[in-house]
């Protein structure tokens, strides 16, 4: 009987913790837009924290040209400029490397960095890069800059 009461109390307390999460708004706003016949760009604009934006692709994206990716990123920043809550932090950009096989990824990164510098009017630097993504930092040194 003693163990039954302990188990019930533990179950109740774990359920109570989960219930507190229900109804909380997500810390981001999600949008999506088709940018080619087999590919969509989706974006997560963060409201709090160290991230500003996650810009990624969904679909096979075999027919996607790098120019469309860059154009959609630029369009997105211009359209949602005023609703980006964080003005300093990190932007994650994800893509399908197979879609850009004949592309110099450094050129893609430089284009994105220049667009971001122009939009945020501050320094932007590449801080991490891999085969299917890269991350840039908006602002000098510390996030408070």
N, C-alpha and C positions, 0 to 999 in steps of 0.2 A: 504494500500500500504506500509506504514511504517513497519508493522508487517511482510509482505511478504519479504521485503528486509532483515530484521533481521533473519528470518527463513532460507532464502537462504544462508546468510553469515554463520550461525551456521552449516548448513548442509555441506557447502563447507569446513569449518574448521575441522569438524569431519572426513570427507572423506580424507582430506589432512593428518591428523594424522595417519589414517590407511594405507594410501599409503606408508608412510615412513617405515612401518614394512615389506612391501612386498619386497622381494629380499634379506632380511637380512638372513645370514646363521643361522641355528639352533645352540644353544650353546652346542650341544652335538653330538656325533656320535653314531648311533644305530646299533647294531649287534644282530643276532639271530642264534641259533643253536639247532637242535633236540638233546635231551639227553635221551629220551626214546620214546617208540612208541606213547605215548599220551601226550608228554610234551616237551616244548621248553624252553630254557633259553634265555632271551634277556637282553642285557646290554646297558646302556647309559653311555658313557665316556664323562665327562664334560670338556669343554675347559677353562671355567672361573668360578670363584666363589668358594664357600666353599665346594662344593661336588666334589668328585673324580669319583664316579661310583655308578650306580644303577644296581643291579644284581637281576633280577626277573624271575618269571616263567609265562608261558602262556600255556593253555590247561588244561585238567582235572587232569593230573599228578597222577592218581591213581596207576599207575605201577612204579612210580619213587621211587628209593631207595635213602636214604640219602647219601650213598657213591657216587652215580652218581652226585648228586648236588655238593658235596665237590670236586669231581674230576673235574667237569666242571669249577668250580670257580678257582681252582688251574691252570688248563690248560689255562683259559682265562687270568689270571694275568701273567703267563709266556709268552704267545703268544703276548699279547698287552703291555707288560711291558714298552717298549720304547715309545709307543704312548700315555701313560697316562700323560697328560699335567700337571695336579695337582699332586704333590707328598705329600701334606699335606692337610687334610680335612676329610670329612665324606664319608663313604661308606654305602649305604642302601642295605640290603639284604632281599628280599621278597620270601616267599615260601608258599605252601599250607599246613597248619597244618594237614589237614586230610591225606596228603600223608605220614606224619611222625608221626603217632599216637603212634607207639611203640618205638619212639626215645626219648632219653633224649635230649631236645633242648639245654641244657647247653653244652653237648658234641659237638653238631653241632657248637655252637657258639665258643667254645674253639678251634675246628679244624680250623674254618675260621680265627680266630684271629691269630693262630700260622702260618698259610699259609701267611697271610697278613704281619705279622712281618718279616717273612723270605724274602718276596718279596720286601718290602719297607725298610727293615733294620732300623727300628725305633720302638718306642713303639706304641702299638695299644691297645685301650681299648673299652669295651662295654659301650655305653652311653645310649642306649634306647632299650627296648625289649617289644614286644607284641605277641599276638597269631600267627600272620602271617608275622612278620618281626622283624628285629633288625637292629640297626645302630651302627657302630663302628667308632671311631675317630683314624685317622692315624697321629702320631706325638704327642709330649709331650705338655701338657697344651695349649699353644697358637698355632694357625695355622702356625705361622712363624717358629716354632721349626723344 
